Amino acid sequence: MGVVVVAAGMGVRLGAGMPKALVRIGGRTLVEHAVARAGVSAALSRPEPAEAVSRGRPEPAEAGSCGLSRPEPAEAVSKPGAGPAIVVVAPATHLTEFQDLLPGVTVVPGGAERTDSVAAGLAALPPAVDIVLVHDAARALAPPSLFDAVADAVAAGADGVVPGLPVSDTIKQVGVDGRVVATPDRWTLRAVQTPQGFRRAALVAAHARGGAATDDAMLIERSGGTVQVIDGDPLALKITLPPDIAAAERLLAASAGRVPEERSGGGVSRPNATPTLIILGGLPGAGKTTLARALARRIPVVHIRVDTIEATLVHTGFAKRISGPEGYAVAFRVAGDQLALGLSVVADTVNPVPETRQWWRDVAARHGARVLEVELECSDAALHESRVSERVSDIPGLTVPTWQQVLDREYHLWGPDLRLDSASATPEQLAETVIDRMRSDS
């Protein structure tokens, strides 16, 4: 499967003074959001024949039944959208800017019309790609699951597949004089979105026949092919006008439980930093969760706590006990989803062995995020023992360790970016130290 991301529009109606795909929401440009979501879709990650697209390294959660077996060698790692499976079609006047923004992604110049741009993207895909998804960068928040659903429907036999949402307004068809010609039943109507999926041969043939079209499904329809509509997703809203930017910011903010960033003039966000993955480590009782919460109160960051994941797996009956990296495997996947949205993450885990630390780094690399590694310790042994002994579980199903279990736990020291002592500073002071380091690294 291959994806053509159409990003050649200049966005005149948005009034941003730049190509629409370069406008930022949540710290990332629209085209970065679109490429990231396409790149982490399961459909694009499925194994391909050797002559087709070379596949990037899987996320740790995919690596061998949650075992600690090592994934593929590091040189196989690629960011979302890396390699020839994703082609971005950009304005010819801004080609270098897009190439700098998307290292490793094939970027080609667009044409005068949308159909010209899609044709250019099709031509740049590897010959072995037989299913193509065409996606508008303006629908930057379309989730990976939508890419998967469209690809699966094409694989099931349709020439073309489009996602669509039911129409809530009454629609009037009008003539050139403004008079109503017809009022179609709403239940027969769908507001279609992207990504739209096609069998490559059918789409290439439809483009060869020529003709203007507002979407590629229209070309397939004209050529007599079958086009199927599947359920769309509200996240795949199209960003066209300044209010759409605000709506997209609210969607991103809702996913992280934070307040949207203040907008600058014209409805376009100020540039923000690349998302950061803050990897915490340290023995139980060292203060990791307390620090993570202090950070989440100060900066827009998603707190992912492995204790919550592991306890939930046990509490809901999915596991009798956690004896391996099952909780970490889930945490890797959830963190990846948040980073793909351009959101920073603080990973609250013990990280006892080098393998888990490297896998966190791999998650960050896959999503183009910065990494800040922070190891917590409590140099006052009596204080540390008191914390562990007096700790009460705040999560249903979580069994807190005893002090002896903490002493006996396997834990390898590492070389983090920051090593903080929770015995000599308050959580607020530790949080400020982390934030200062994030600023200096940005």
Secondary structure, 3 states (H helix, E strand, C coil): CEEEEECCCCCHHHCCCCCHHHCEECCEEHHHHHHHHHHCCHHHHCCCCCCCCCCCCCCHHHCCCCCCCCCCCHHHCCCCCCEEEEEEEECHHHHHHHHHHCCCEEEEECCCCHHHHHHHHHHHCCCCCCEEEEEEHHHCCCCHHHHHHHHHHHHCCCCEEEEEEECCCCCCEECCCCCEEECCCHHHCEEECCCEEEEHHHHHHHHHCCCCCCCHHHHHHHCCCCEEEEECCHHHCCCCCHHHHHHHHHHHHHHHCCCCCCCCHHHCCCCCCCCEEEEEECCCCCCHHHHHHHHHHHCCEEEEEHHHHHHHHHHCCCCCCCCCCHHHHHHHHHHHHHHHCCCEEEEECCCCCHHHHHHHHHHHHHCCCEEEEEEEECCCHHHHHHHHHHCCCCCCCCCCCCHHHHHHCCCCCCCCCEEEECCCCCHHHHHHHHHHHHHHHC
